Amino acid sequence: MIVRWGLRAVDALVVGGGPVGMLATHRLIAHGLSVLAIDQRPDATQPRYSVVLHPASVARLAAAGFDPTPLGHTIERIAIHRGADRTAGCALAEAGLGNAVTLPQHRLQEAMDATLPIERGITMASIRVAPPASTATVTDDSGEERTVRARFVVGADGIHSRVRDAIGATFVDHGAADRFVLAELTGDVGFEGELRYGLDDHGVSAAWPLPDRRARINIAVGADDEAPTDDDAMRAFLRERAPWCAIDVEHVDWATAATLENRLTDRFAKHGVAVAGDAAHSANPIPAMSLNLGLAEADAIADGIVAHDLAAAMRPFDAVAADLFGRDRSGSEPDPVQRRLRASLPAFGDDAARLLSALR
Ligand SMILES: Cc1cc2nc3c(=O)[nH]c(=O)nc-3n(C[C@H](O)[C@H](O)[C@H](O)COP(=O)(O)OP(=O)(O)OC[C@H]3O[C@@H](n4cnc5c(N)ncnc54)[C@H](O)[C@@H]3O)c2cc1C
């Protein structure tokens, strides 16, 4: 059942209309719950940078009626390079996986938003978490304030999550931040259908083709490095720092250098309230791990709400650090490059283990 803005008591309040909140909204409505889903942004047209949707996410989204394949570029294989030399690779199918898809994030969001009743321009100002129902104060663009009571709350409200704070969770640092030059380029891409990695002393870098003769690069750099400032500087940067990255650059669409924290919530759920996606973790952007894990969490939260056992549904995600940060689940510490590579693959859990063993 769809509940429009104005009703005050709902089964579930979803805070955040990014991909994770939208998938949770879809799943909860499909289960017959009354859902109020809100987002403070006026529309779904941001962000515009590109992401990698893992094979598991492509399947998950397709099962929910949002197949991203026609919207993006299909990735069928991965390849790993040191310098200009290819050292390993495999087809995703060799690991028993389907294809990944790369696309600008807003394309996915706009497609999902077109069929979902997300109430945009509505901000959750505060929330009191308590059994059997939580109480949220929300405001619209005119500043009008309303109160919503919800038996369940999904916090898909991104990195500065208020829902995470409200369940008393701490966003814990997991090791040093990573710095990358991030850019999207137009030009001929010499590795269509491939997610390509480069390993060097700075860590793990990656590039992937996008629709429309475009490509995305994430190049690991030092703490003080900045992004190249024009097309020629970008060509020189790639020749020197990423000889594996076979892109004949016509022009740079955008480029920036960013230092990205590695953080994970120390609690996923409390009293019918759960966090997912960037509200729960932030990590290396190469494989969009936070987004892809978030889609799995959205599914688990919906199942947990329907089964009336949210805590049990979220328990598998206590081991999420292994996938986000490349930790070895056995407790031993793999070498740093292998650790980063593992956390950069377009897969997590058992899929990642199969993908690593298929590499040759
Ligand atoms: C600057 C930046 C650059 C990034 N670059 C990349 C990249 O290049 N590649 C990549 O893979 N990943 C990147 N990421 C991460 C990726 O975008 C996220 O992992 C993904 O968006 C997570 O989806 P989500 O649904 O969990 O959260 P989000 O997409 O962040 O959605 C959260 C939503 O909650 C809404 N919201 C927040 N607070 C409230 C509130 N109080 N009330 C109502 N609504 C609220 C926000 O408006 C937002 O729409 C980047 C993230 C940032 C911030």
The ligand as an ORCA input file, in Angstrom:
! r2SCAN-3c Opt
* xyz 0 1
  C      30.873     13.335     -3.101
  C      30.695     11.840     -3.295
  C      31.306     11.224     -4.373
  C      31.129      9.855     -4.570
  N      31.718      9.277     -5.641
  C      31.490      7.983     -5.876
  C      31.985      7.396     -7.024
  O      32.579      8.091     -7.826
  N      31.781      6.073     -7.250
  C      31.067      5.343     -6.337
  O      30.900      4.164     -6.517
  N      30.549      5.865     -5.240
  C      30.740      7.180     -5.007
  N      30.197      7.733     -3.904
  C      29.372      6.888     -3.049
  C      28.005      6.546     -3.665
  O      27.428      7.667     -4.268
  C      27.156      6.052     -2.528
  O      27.738      4.828     -2.063
  C      25.696      5.824     -2.849
  O      25.070      7.022     -3.238
  C      25.026      5.282     -1.606
  O      23.645      5.234     -1.781
  P      22.702      5.454     -0.540
  O      21.327      5.274     -1.083
  O      23.158      4.645      0.623
  O      22.955      6.960     -0.067
  P      22.844      8.330     -0.853
  O      22.873      8.129     -2.316
  O      23.824      9.256     -0.226
  O      21.364      8.813     -0.514
  C      21.043      9.340      0.744
  C      19.841     10.232      0.525
  O      19.356     10.604      1.806
  C      18.904     11.928      1.720
  N      18.926     12.460      3.090
  C      19.982     12.602      3.896
  N      19.609     13.079      5.098
  C      18.264     13.250      5.039
  C      17.296     13.717      5.970
  N      17.632     14.094      7.204
  N      16.000     13.782      5.565
  C      15.636     13.395      4.295
  N      16.526     12.938      3.392
  C      17.831     12.857      3.753
  C      19.872     12.611      0.780
  O      19.289     13.749      0.161
  C      20.176     11.515     -0.229
  O      19.394     11.602     -1.399
  C      30.351      9.090     -3.670
  C      29.738      9.718     -2.591
  C      29.900     11.086     -2.397
  C      29.198     11.737     -1.221
*
